[in-house]
Amino acid sequence: MVIINRFFKRYLLISGISLMIYLLYVYQIQPRNAYMKMEPLDTGFPEICLWLIWNCITALLMPSRLEKPSDCFLMTYSLFVVLCGASMWGASGILDISGGIVLLVFFTISLLLYRILVIVLENFLITNVRMIYFLRTSSYAFPLLILLLIGVAVGALSGQSGGFDLASSYVRRISGRAHFPTGALTTYLFVMALNGVAPFMAFLATFRRKPALLIISILFSVYAYWLIGTKAPVLMVGLLAFVGMIFRRSDGAKIPMRVAMLIFALLAFALAEFFTTGYSYISDYFIRRAFSVVGQLQAVYASYILQFFQGAELLLGSASASGQSASLFLGNWYYGNESTNANTNTLLYSMLQQGLVGWFVAICFISVVFSLMNYLYTQRRTREVMGLAFLYALLLAEQAYSTAFLSSGIGLLLVLMTLFKLDFRRFGVNRETAELQGPIASDGSSAASLKTAIKG
């Protein structure tokens, strides 16, 4: 009965979120962005049935609790990828309802396969791997601060002119492409600091109650917005800080529902703003990019694959044969602009880029990374890895897995984390007592149980 009640609450919350995404799209986002090929949505009986089923499957895929880092991927993919398709699969105007069903099946199979692989790989790591470590977790902040300073230096030497004007943010972003060329070491260092280090530092700041680290991460994300007009990193810093605060208090058990309620509240505020003033800044600058564009591009990817993939292309993809990345390939095909970078989630990106082979390799790679994070969390009691898992999962919602792992600094942060050992004195116990306790419990309650054991 408890499981049924939890599912019912998730289903109602997810249905409410997707309904508000739909309303904002119909009343503001689509009319104002029709020039970007955002089309009106059909709302016939078949579409409503698919919407209900889509919400149900999303609620089933979304974990009710975060017991391990691997659950972060399931949570973020459910809320920021799968859920977008419930209302937005028709936003492109080129995907019919049968294609919408195929897209839902694709997501479902992908996440089920991921869950199976994580279980197998985690058991293998626990049985066969013993990691070495050299430093204490209290030293985490030092390399992060160095990377942020390098990011500031790179931005200052780039020659890019900045500003805080919202209207010119897109101009700064386009200009930034020239000042931060693809493949340059300086670009990698700046992006790594922006997409990886700053959000992870925000998580550590609230998780460890270090307000100075939070101020630094916020200032850097604001600096990046001033420099290249990117708004997403500011949201990422805020979201990771929110997650770190919750995880410190509840070991992450309630994070999925609280993140969903945060999204619900943001959408409700955007609707109230629109119906009060006739225009919503939240909808135009955040909801549109976070949900409507995501759903539209998912449909574009799915439509191209269904139309043109046959035989060898289904196995190996077609974008790779053109010599372009999948996002640029689809941007040119759909928008007719060679410079449009139509990013989408890593699974659809890999499917277009390298077919079923690339899709399977992507799931395997992601499963390995999150299995390693599970190992660090359960066997080494490295609770900070939850922040890194949540960050990587968010990046996977809009980037290729390799780009997120390397360019955004997830790989470097994970390597650093494997070199640190837990400072058991933070939990009021000595090393010998901690080792007697064994691995962390699946509900993440190791710290509390250690404190109880030592007091007893």
N, C-alpha and C positions, 0 to 999 in steps of 0.2 A: 504493500500500500504506500509506503514511503517513497519507493522508486516511482510509482505511478504519479504521486503528487508532485514530485520534483520534475518529472517530464511534463506534466500538465502546466506547471508554472513556466517552464522554459518555452513551451509551445505558445502560450498566451503572450509572453514577453516578445518572442521572436515575431509572432504575427503582428503585434502592435508596431514593432520597429519597421517591418516591411511595408505595413499599411501607410505609415507616416512618410516613408521614403517615396512611396507611390504618389501620395497627395502633394508633396513638395515638388515632385517631378512634373505632375500634371499642371499645377497652378503657377509655378514659377520657372523651374529649371528648363523644361522643354520649350516653352514659348520664347525664352530669352536666349536659348542656345540651338535653335533650329538650324542656324547657319553652320553649326558643327555636326550636322547630320543626326541630331537627336530627334527621333520621330515620335508621334503620338502612340500611346499604348492601346492595344485591343483589350477589351474587358468583357468578352463573351463568356458563356458558360464553360467551355473547355479551358479558357485561360484562368478562370476562377478556381476550377478543380485542380489545375496544375499548381496554382499559387498555394492552395491548402496543402497539397501533398508535399510541395517543396519546403514549406515551413515545418511540416512534420518531420521530414528527413533531416532538416537542419537541426531541429531540436534533439533528434536521436544522435546525430554526429557530435554535437556539442557536449563536452563533459560537464557534469554538474559540479565537479570539484577538480582542483589542480593537485593531484597526488604526486606527479613526477613532471620533470621538464618537458617530456614528450607530449603531455597534455596541452601544453601551451600552443603547439602547432595545431592541434585539433580545435582548440578554442578560437584562435585567431582566424583560422581558415573557415570555420563555421560562421563567425560573425562578420568578417570583412571580405570574404570571397564568396562562399556558397550563398549566404543570405542575400547578397547583392543581386543574384540572379533571380530570386523569387519574384520580384516586381520588375526588374530591369532587363530581363532576357530579350524583350521585344523592342528595347530602346533603339537598336541599330536600324530597325526597319527591314533587315535582310534575313532574319532568322524566323522560320515559321514555328508552330507549336511542336511539331515533331522534332525539330532541332533543339528546342528548349528541353524536351524530355531527354534527348541524347546528352545534352550538357549536364543535366542533373545526374544522370547515370554515370557519366564520366567522373564527376566529383565524388560520388558515393563509392565507386570502385577504388578510386585513388586513395581515399582516406581509410578504407577497410584494409587495403593492401599495406598501407603504411603502418597500421596498428599491428598487423601480423608480423611484419619485418622487425619492428621495434622490440616486440616480445622475444623473438628469436635472437636478435643481436645482443640485447641486454643480458640475457642468460649466458650467452657466449662470453661476454666481457667479464661478468661476475665470476665465471668459472675459470677463465684462462688468463686474465690480465691483472697485473699488479703494477700500479704506476709509482714513479718516483716524484718527489717534490722537494723544493729547496727553501722556499720563502714563506713567511707568515701572511695571512690575509690582511693584516694591518698595513701591508705595503702596497695594496691594490692601487691606492689613489695616486701614487707617485708616477708610474708609467702613463697613467691616464692624463695627468696634468701635463706631462712632457708632450704627449701626442696633441693635446689641444693647443699648446703653445706653438707647436710646429704648424698646426692648421692656421692659427692667427698670422704667423709669419708668412706662410704661403699666400694667404689672402691679401696681406698688406703689400707683398711684392708683385702681385699679379697685374697691377695696373688697372684693375676694374674700379669704376666709380660707383658709389653706393647711394642709397636714399631709402626713406621709409614710406614713400608714397605707394599706396596699394595699386593705383591705376598703372604705375610704371613698373610694377614687379615683374610682369612678363617681359618687358623690354630688358630689364637687368638680367633676367634668366637667359634670354637669347644672347645677350652680350657676353654673359659668363661662359658660354660654350667656346667662344673665341679665346678668352683669357685663360680658360682651363681646358686645354685640348685633351681629347680622349687618348689614353695610353701614356700620358706623361706622368712621371713619378710624383710631381707636385700635385697633380690632380688627384691621384690615388690617396696621397696623404691628407689632402683637404676633405675629400669625400669620406675617408675613413674616420676622421675626427668628427665630421658633421653627422653622418648616419649611424655610426657605431659608438664612438667613445662618449660623446655628449649625452645621448640618451641613457647609456649604461651608467654613466656617472650620476645621472639624476636618480636612477633606481638605487644605487648605493647610498646616495645622500639621504633619502627618506628611510631606507632600510636600516641604516646605521645611525640615523639622526645626526647627520653632518650637514647643517644648513649652508656652510661655506661651499661645499661641493655642488649643492643645488643652485646656488647663486651663480657659480662659475659656468655650469652647464647651460643655464638659461641665458646668461650673457653671451655665450658663444653662439647659441642658436639664433638669438636676436641679431648678433653681428653677421651671421651668415645670411639672414633675411635682408639686412641692410645691403650686403654685398651683392648677392645674386638672386634675391627675391624669392627664395624658397620658404614656403609657409609650413610644409609638412614636418620638418625637423622640430619646429616649435611645438607642434602638437605631440610629436613623439616624445620630446622631453617631458612635457606635462603628463602624458599618459604613463610613461615609465615611472615618474615620480609618484603618481597615484597608485600604481601597482606595488611599488616598493613599500609604501606606507601601509597598504592593506596586508601585504605578505608578512610584514613585521608583526602585525597584530594577530593574524589568524592563520599563519603558515600557508596562505594561499587557497584555503579550502573554499572560500566564498568569492574568489576573484571572478570566475566566469559570469555569475549572475550580477555581480556588481559592475563589471565592465558593460554588460548588456544594459543594465539600468542606467548607466552613465550615457550610453548611446541613446537610449529611450528619452532621457531628460533633455539631451541636446536637440534631438529631433522635435520634441514637444515645444521647446523654447523657440525653435526656428518657425514652427507652425504658428505659434502665438505672435511672433514678430511679424510674420507675413500677413495674417488676418487683421492685425492691429494697424500696421502702417502701409500695407500693400506691397512690401518688399522685405526680404530677409537677407541680411548680410551673412548670417551663419549658413543659410542654404546656398547662397551664391558662391561663397569663398571656401566652404568646407564640405557641406553635404554633397554638393555637386561632384567634387573631385573624389571624395572618399567612397561614395556609393553609386551615384548615377553613371559617372564615366567608367567606373570599374565594371558595372553590369553591361554597359554598352559595348565595351571592348571585349569582354568575354564572349558576347554574342558574335562579334566580328570574327574573332579567332575561330569559334565553332563553325560559323557559316563557311569560312574559307576552307577549313579542313573537310567539311561534309561535301562541299562542291568539287574540290579539286584533288583530294587525296585518293589515289587508287594504287594498288599493287605496291611497287617499290617505294612510292612516296608515302604510303601509309606506314611503312616500316621505318624509313629513313628521313622523312620530311622533305620539304621543298625549299624552305627559306635558306637552308644551308647551301643548297646548290646555286643559289643566286649570288652568294658571296656577301650577303647582308645579314645583319641580325634580324631575328623574327619581328621585333618591334618596329624597326625601320621599314621592313618589307611590308608589314600590314599597314603601317601609316601611309605609305605610298599607294598601296592597293585600294584602301578604303577612302582616304581623304584626298588622294591625288597630290600629295606633297611629299617630296623625297626627304625633307628634313623633319617630318613629324615622327616622333618617337612614341609609338602606341604601346606602352608597357602594359603588361597584365601579369597575372599570377604565374609563378614559376612552372606549374604543371602544364598549363596551356601553352606557355612560351616554349617549353621543351618539346611538346607534342608537335608544334608547328616547325620548330627549328630542326628537329632530328627524328620526328615520327615516334612510333611506339617504342623504338629502341631508346630514344632520348628521354621519353616519358618514364620508362622503367628505370633507367640509370638515375634520373632525377629523384625518383622515390627512394631508390636504394641509398643514394648519397645522403639525402635528408634523414633517412632512418638511421644511418650510421652516426651522423652528427648528434641527433637527439638521443640515441642510445648511449653515446659517450657522456652526454650531459646527465642522463639518468644514472650512469655509473658514478659520476662525481657527486651527485646529490645523495644517492642511497648508500654508497660505500665509503665515500670520503667526507660526507656531511658538509659539502660545500653548498650551502643554501643560496649563496649569491648567484649560482648558476641559473636559478630560476629567472632572474632578470635578463641574462644573456639569451636564454631560451625564448622568452617572450619577445625580445627585440628581434631575434633572427626570424621568428615566426611572422612578425609584422612585415619585415622586409621581404619575405618570400611571397607575401600577398601582392607584391608589385614588381619584383625583380627576379631575374634568373638566379637559381640557387648558387651558381659559381660567383656571380657578381656580388651577391649579398655576403657570401662567405669570405671572399678575398677583398674586393674593393671597399666594402663597408666595414671591414675590420673584425668581423665575427671570428674568423679563423685565428687572427692574432690574439684577440681577447681570450679565446678558448685555450690556446697554447699557454698564455700567461696563467690562466686559471689552473691548468694541470700542474703548474710548477709551484703553486701555493698550497700550503697545508693549513688546516683549520687551527685557529688559536683557541684551544679548548678552554683557556682561562676566561674567555668571554662568557662561557656558560657555567662558570663556577665549579669546574671539575678538573681533575688532572688527566693526563693522557691515559694512564693505566685504567682508570675508571671508565673512560670513554670507550676504550678498546673492549672492555668486558661487556659493554652494552650491545656490541654488534652493530650492523648497519642501521641506518635511519629507518624508521617505520614508514610504511607506504603512505600514511596520511601526513607525513612531514612533521611529526610531533617529537622528533628526537631531542631537541633542545630542552623542551619542557620535561620530558621523561628523565633526562640526565640530571636536571636540577632536582627533581623529586627523589631520584635515587640517592643523590649525594646528601640531601637533607635527612633522608631516612637513615 
